[in-house]
């Protein structure tokens, strides 16, 4: 990827994060501007044969259904996850903090009640232990304090 392409990608990511539900949003594409909705629809059309291939011999045609759902989001920005989240927060008159806390509690309850096979649970427990061990090794190998790291990091800007 060229430097120009990388800059376009980064600029596009920022614009979508900031204004992705704006129906008039235009992104950079190979040096020109293209409406997000048009580009997204084009990508979905290119994905259709892939979804059909993945759905071959699969009951329910899940990949094609997922693609149809994404096309609906492109046509109606109120179906985006961010719009749904904001609508729920507005209806419940809830701050983002309380919304996130509520979602965390719901997810915790779901996973505590889910019956995960013992071998799968052991797998996750093992990789969690390995991750914590690796974190300790990395931190032990640090040659500068966290405060020094931050000072160096911000001095680069």
PECOR-V600255 format. One record per residue. N is the residue number from 0. RES is the residue in three letters. PHI is phi as a letter, one per 40 degrees, with the letter a starting at -180 (999 if undefined). OMEGA is omega in whole degrees, -180 to 180 (999 if undefined). Layout:
n=N res=RES phi=PHI omega=OMEGA
n=N res=RES phi=PHI omega=OMEGA
This chain:
n=0 res=UNK phi=999 omega=179
n=1 res=UNK phi=c omega=178
n=2 res=UNK phi=c omega=179
n=3 res=UNK phi=c omega=179
n=4 res=UNK phi=c omega=179
n=5 res=UNK phi=c omega=179
n=6 res=UNK phi=c omega=177
n=7 res=UNK phi=c omega=-180
n=8 res=UNK phi=c omega=-179
n=9 res=UNK phi=c omega=179
n=10 res=UNK phi=c omega=179
n=11 res=UNK phi=c omega=179
n=12 res=UNK phi=c omega=179
n=13 res=UNK phi=c omega=-178
n=14 res=UNK phi=c omega=180
n=15 res=UNK phi=c omega=179
n=16 res=UNK phi=c omega=-178
n=17 res=UNK phi=c omega=-167
n=18 res=UNK phi=b omega=-173
n=19 res=UNK phi=d omega=180
n=20 res=UNK phi=c omega=177
n=21 res=UNK phi=c omega=-176
n=22 res=UNK phi=c omega=-180
n=23 res=UNK phi=c omega=-178
n=24 res=UNK phi=c omega=176
n=25 res=UNK phi=b omega=179
n=26 res=UNK phi=b omega=177
n=27 res=UNK phi=c omega=178
n=28 res=UNK phi=a omega=179
n=29 res=UNK phi=f omega=175
n=30 res=UNK phi=g omega=178
n=31 res=UNK phi=b omega=-179
n=32 res=UNK phi=b omega=179
n=33 res=UNK phi=b omega=178
n=34 res=UNK phi=d omega=179
n=35 res=UNK phi=d omega=-177
n=36 res=UNK phi=c omega=180
n=37 res=UNK phi=c omega=-179
n=38 res=UNK phi=c omega=179
n=39 res=UNK phi=c omega=178
n=40 res=UNK phi=c omega=178
n=41 res=UNK phi=c omega=179
n=42 res=UNK phi=c omega=179
n=43 res=UNK phi=c omega=178
n=44 res=UNK phi=c omega=179
n=45 res=UNK phi=c omega=-179
n=46 res=UNK phi=c omega=-176
n=47 res=UNK phi=d omega=179
n=48 res=UNK phi=c omega=179
n=49 res=UNK phi=c omega=178
n=50 res=UNK phi=c omega=179
n=51 res=UNK phi=c omega=178
n=52 res=UNK phi=c omega=179
n=53 res=UNK phi=c omega=180
n=54 res=UNK phi=c omega=-177
n=55 res=UNK phi=d omega=180
n=56 res=UNK phi=g omega=178
n=57 res=UNK phi=b omega=178
n=58 res=UNK phi=c omega=175
n=59 res=UNK phi=g omega=178
n=60 res=UNK phi=f omega=-173
n=61 res=UNK phi=c omega=-178
n=62 res=UNK phi=c omega=178
n=63 res=UNK phi=c omega=178
n=64 res=UNK phi=c omega=178
n=65 res=UNK phi=c omega=179
n=66 res=UNK phi=c omega=176
n=67 res=UNK phi=c omega=179
n=68 res=UNK phi=c omega=179
n=69 res=UNK phi=c omega=177
n=70 res=UNK phi=c omega=178
n=71 res=UNK phi=c omega=178
n=72 res=UNK phi=c omega=179
n=73 res=UNK phi=c omega=-178
n=74 res=UNK phi=c omega=-177
n=75 res=UNK phi=b omega=-175
n=76 res=UNK phi=c omega=177
n=77 res=UNK phi=c omega=177
n=78 res=UNK phi=c omega=179
n=79 res=UNK phi=c omega=178
n=80 res=UNK phi=d omega=-179
n=81 res=UNK phi=c omega=179
n=82 res=UNK phi=c omega=179
n=83 res=UNK phi=c omega=179
n=84 res=UNK phi=c omega=-180
n=85 res=UNK phi=c omega=178
n=86 res=UNK phi=c omega=178
n=87 res=UNK phi=c omega=179
n=88 res=UNK phi=c omega=-179
n=89 res=UNK phi=c omega=-179
n=90 res=UNK phi=c omega=-179
n=91 res=UNK phi=c omega=-177
n=92 res=UNK phi=f omega=-171
n=93 res=UNK phi=b omega=176
n=94 res=UNK phi=c omega=178
n=95 res=UNK phi=c omega=180
n=96 res=UNK phi=d omega=-178
n=97 res=UNK phi=c omega=176
n=98 res=UNK phi=c omega=-179
n=99 res=UNK phi=c omega=178
n=100 res=UNK phi=c omega=179
n=101 res=UNK phi=c omega=179
n=102 res=UNK phi=c omega=179
n=103 res=UNK phi=c omega=180
n=104 res=UNK phi=c omega=178
n=105 res=UNK phi=c omega=179
n=106 res=UNK phi=c omega=178
n=107 res=UNK phi=d omega=180
n=108 res=UNK phi=c omega=-179
n=109 res=UNK phi=d omega=-176
n=110 res=UNK phi=c omega=176
n=111 res=UNK phi=c omega=-179
n=112 res=UNK phi=c omega=-179
n=113 res=UNK phi=c omega=179
n=114 res=UNK phi=c omega=179
n=115 res=UNK phi=c omega=177
n=116 res=UNK phi=d omega=-175
n=117 res=UNK phi=d omega=-179
n=118 res=UNK phi=c omega=178
n=119 res=UNK phi=c omega=178
n=120 res=UNK phi=c omega=179
n=121 res=UNK phi=c omega=178
n=122 res=UNK phi=d omega=-179
n=123 res=UNK phi=c omega=178
n=124 res=UNK phi=c omega=180
n=125 res=UNK phi=c omega=-179
n=126 res=UNK phi=c omega=175
n=127 res=UNK phi=c omega=178
n=128 res=UNK phi=c omega=179
n=129 res=UNK phi=c omega=180
n=130 res=UNK phi=c omega=179
n=131 res=UNK phi=c omega=178
n=132 res=UNK phi=c omega=180
n=133 res=UNK phi=c omega=177
n=134 res=UNK phi=c omega=179
n=135 res=UNK phi=c omega=178
n=136 res=UNK phi=c omega=180
n=137 res=UNK phi=c omega=-179
n=138 res=UNK phi=c omega=180
n=139 res=UNK phi=c omega=-179
n=140 res=UNK phi=c omega=179
n=141 res=UNK phi=d omega=-179
n=142 res=UNK phi=b omega=178
n=143 res=UNK phi=b omega=179
n=144 res=UNK phi=c omega=179
n=145 res=UNK phi=c omega=179
n=146 res=UNK phi=c omega=177
n=147 res=UNK phi=c omega=178
n=148 res=UNK phi=d omega=-180
n=149 res=UNK phi=c omega=180
n=150 res=UNK phi=c omega=179
n=151 res=UNK phi=c omega=-179
n=152 res=UNK phi=c omega=-177
n=153 res=UNK phi=c omega=177
n=154 res=UNK phi=c omega=180
n=155 res=UNK phi=c omega=-174
n=156 res=UNK phi=c omega=999
